């Protein structure tokens, strides 16, 4: 359990770790982009003293972020996948065909770097390993970003499972994947690990970030600063809308980071192109993609069927990689415009945004 004394301090002019240490604070992260410092504060007295700093803009408790209630429905070994799909070769899932209106191009996404901010990726999966070009483990620094949950591997496969005649194929099968592990094996992390993941992505030149993570509906200023730092450097941030919706589509329940202005919040659609009842709703929803019974890669070289806005989000990240590959000099606003303009309108915007993401 995270200690209540963990805080993030946002300063106006520069981060001030020395000020926090002066009052006995134990600093565990200093941001290079948002002038923030995360630290354990030893007492209420120390916190009160720090709050007197006139350069301090904001103080927030470091809180938990986690997977947005994923639903694992089936898991297959490779040989069982072939038997289930009645195919001796690679499966083209219905959702990939839906987004492409056909088969994905062999070289789709080539040269585009997509950071998967999640539980890591199965680094040896035969459908992914050729596309994995790097990564980082922010849960256990120094360890590999190997997925110990399955969620990040599933997301990565939707984006870029290789077109290699085995398993499945992703939206953009030539995309370069980067495993940015900010959640543990139970799918739980903190705002600080998420922010550090975004900063790592900035440092390593990502073009697109896929964040299939939820953190509630309260918007933390320090995460806003990190998202803005990525956007200001031309990185497209694609995030899950969340799985807190209801059948009648009432309420505004989009989660962070999808709720943050500038991020593209993605809703989930069923096979009939209707909003999935669990998909969060609200004015922040930008676009929609398949998110019910999605077959993709899983840990241990396996494959699995999952449902959630986590599964919808990588379809949009993959589509963005395709458009970026076709137009390498595309600005961030232009890339967003293409995604929105190409989408097929299927309902009201607060439920499904601009509609179903489309490539061809």
N, C-alpha and C positions, 0 to 999 in steps of 0.2 A: 504494500500500500504506500502511495506517495505521501511524504510528510507534508503537513499543512504549512510548514515554515519555508517551503520552496516558493520563491517569488521571481518575477521578471520585472526589471526596472527599465523604463524607456526614458532616455535623457534627450534634451533639446539639442545640445551642441556636440557632445561626444559621449561614448560609454565611459563610465567612471568606476571600474572595478576596485580601484584603490580606496575610494570612498566607502565602499561596502566592506572591504577587508578591515578598514580602520575601526569599524564597529563589530568586528568579530565574525563577519559573514564569510561563508565558504563559497567562493565563486566557481561555478561549473560550466559556464559558457559566456563568452563575450562575442557579440555579433559584429561582423565586419561590414554589415550593410544597413542595419536598422538602429544603431546607437543604443542597443539594449544589452543588459547584463542579467544573467540568471544566477541566482545564488540561494543558499540556505541561510536564513537569518536566525541568529541564535535566540532572540527574545523579542517580546513586544516592545521593550524599551529601545532596542537597537532599531527596530522598524520605525518607531516614532521619530527617532533622531534622523534617520535617512529621509523620511518624508519632509523634513524641513528644508531639504536642498531645493533652492529656487530653480535649478536647472532640470529638475525632475518633471517629466510630462505625465507619466503614467506608471502605476504599480499594479501588477496583476499576479494572482496566484498561478503557479504553474499547474495546469490541470491535465487530466488524462484525455487522450484521444484513442479511438479504437475503430475496428472494422464495423461498418454499419449493419449489424445483424445479418451476416451472410447466411445463405441457405445452401448447404451441400446436400444434393439430392441423390447423386449416384457417383461411384468411383469405378474406373475400369483399368485393368492392365491392358497393354497394347493389343494382345491377342484377343482379349474379351471385347475390346472396342470394335475390332474388325467383325467379330461374330455378331455383335449387337447391331452394327450398321449394315450387315449383310454385304460387306465390301472387303475385298482382300487388299485394298490399297488405301490411299489417303482419303479422309472424309472432308467434304466441303460443307461445313455446318450451315443450316438454314439462315442464321443470322448474318454470316459473312456474305452469303449470296444476296440477302436482302439489302445490305448497305451498298454493295457493288452493282446490284441489278445484273448479276452474273458472277463470273470468276474473277478473283483478284489478279492483277498483272504480276508477272513473275518478279519484276524488279521494283515493285511498289515500295516506296519509302527508302530506297537506297540513298545512303549518305546522310540521312536524318537521324539525329540523336534524341531518343526518348528516355527520360528518366522515370522509372516506375517506383514511386515513393510508397512503400508498402511493407510487407513482411519478408522481403527478399525475393529471390528467384531460384528455382532449382537449376543450379549452374551446370549440371551434367545432363539435363533432359535432352534427348536426341532431337526434339522438335524446336529447341531454343538455343542450345549451346553455341551454335555457329553465329548467332546474332548477338550474344551477350559480349559486350566490349569492355565492361568495367563495372564498378560499383563500390559501395561502402557499407559497413555495418556500424550504425550509430547506437545500437543497443549494447553490443560488446565490441568496443573499438579495438581494431587490430585483427578481429576475426573476419572470415569471409562473409559476404552477404547471402549465405545459403538460406533458402526458405525453410523454416521449420514449422510452417502452418499450412501452406498450400494456396492461400489467397493470392499472394503476389505472383506466383507461378501461373495461376489461372488468368489473371489480368494480363500478364506478359504474353501468353499464348493468343489471346484475343487480338492483341496489337500486332504480333509479329511471329506467330508460329511459322516455321519455314515451309516453303512449298517444295517438299523433298520426297513426295510419294509415300510418306508414312504418317500415321496419326491424323492430325488436323492441319488446317492452314489458317493463318491470321489475316486481318484486314490489310496489313502492309508487310508482307512476308520478307522484305529485305531490309527492314528498319534496324538500326543499331540500338540495342537495349542496354540500359544501365540499371543495375539493381541497387536501389537506395533503401536500405533496411532501417526503418524507423519504428517498427512494431515488433514485439516479441512473439514467441510461439503461440501465445493466447490471443494475438491480434491487438495488443495493448501497448501504447507508448505515451509520451507526454507532448505537450505543446512545444517544449524545447527540442525534443528529438525531431519533431516535424519541421520546426524552423531550421534546425541544423541540416536536415535533408534538403530543404530548399536552397540553403546557402551553398551546400556542396554542389548542387546542380548548377548554380550560377558560376561557381569557380571552375567547373568542368565543361562549360559550354553547351549545356543542353539546349535543344530547340523547343522541346515540348515536355511538359510534366504531366503525368497521370497520377492523380491523388484520389484513390478510392477509399477514403477515410472519413469518418464522422467525428465531430467534436461538440455536438449540441448546437443550439440556436443562438447562444450569446456570442457576439463577435469580439474576440480579443484584439486589442490594438496592436500588440506585438506581432501577431500573425498577419494582420493587415499590412504592417510595415514590411514583413518578409515577402509576402505575395507581391506587393508593389515594387519591391526591389527586383524581383524576377521579371515582372511585366515591363518595368522601365528598361530592362536589358533585352527586351524582345522575345522573352520566353512565353510561350502559350501555356497557360495553366488550365487544365481540364480536371474537373472535380465532380465526385458523386453528389447528387442532390440529397441523398439520404433515403432510408427505408422507413420513415415515420409517417407515411401517408395513410389515408383511409379510403374506403371504397367510394365514398361520395365526393372525394376530392376537395373537401373543405379544409380551411386553415392554411396558415403559412408556417410550414415546418421544415423548410430547407435547412440543412446543417452546414456548419463551417467545415472545410474552407470554401465549399461551393457557394455559400451565402455571401462571401466577400465580393464586393464590386470589382470587376476586372477578370475574375475567374469565370470559366464557362461551366455552369452547373448543368448536369445531365440527368434527365429523367429516364425511367425504364419503361419499355414497351413489351407487351406480350406478342405472340406470333400473329395475332389478328390485328396488329398495329394499334391496339388500344392501350392506354396507360395501365401499367400494372397497379393493382390496388394498394400495394405497399409503397409506391413511389412518392416521395415527398413533393409537396406542391407549394407554389408561391411565386411572387413576381420575379424572383431571382433565377428561376428555371430558364435556361437559354435554348436548349435543344434536347432531343430525345433519341434513344437508340434501343435496340433489342436488349432485354435484361431478364427474360424469363426462360428457364431451362436452356442455359447456354453451355455448350460443350467446349471444353478447352483443356489445355495442359494442366497437370497437377504434379505434386511432389512424388519422388521415387520413380520418375519416368512414366507416371500414370496419367490418366485423363479423368476428368470429372465434369458433372453437370451441376452448375450453380445458378442461383437467381439473385438479383439485386441490382441496385443502381451502380454498385461496384462493377458489375459486368457490362452495364450500358456504357459507362465512361470510357473504357479503352477502345470502343468502336469509334468514338469521336476523336480520341488521340491518334488512332490509326489513320482515320480519314485525313486529319490534319497533316500527318506525315506524308501521305500521298500528295496532297496539294503543295506541301513545302518542297518535296522532291521535284515536282513538275515546274515549280517556280522558285528556285533557290533564293532569289533576292526579294521575295515577298515580305512586305512589312507585317508586323503583328496585326494592326487594324485591318489590313487587306486580307490576311489569312482568316481572321474572324468573320469578315464579311462574306468570304467564299463559303465558309461552313454554313452560315445562316442563310445565304441566298440560295444555296443548292438544296437545302432541306425541304422535304415534302410536308406541306401543312396537313396536319391530321386532327387538330383540335384546338382548344383555347390555349393561349400562351402560358397562363399560370400553371397549367397542367403539363404541357409538353413543349413549351417554348416555341421555337420556329418550326418544330416538327421533326420528322424522321431524318437523321443524317444520311446524306446520299453522296456518292462519289461520281458515278457515271451518269 
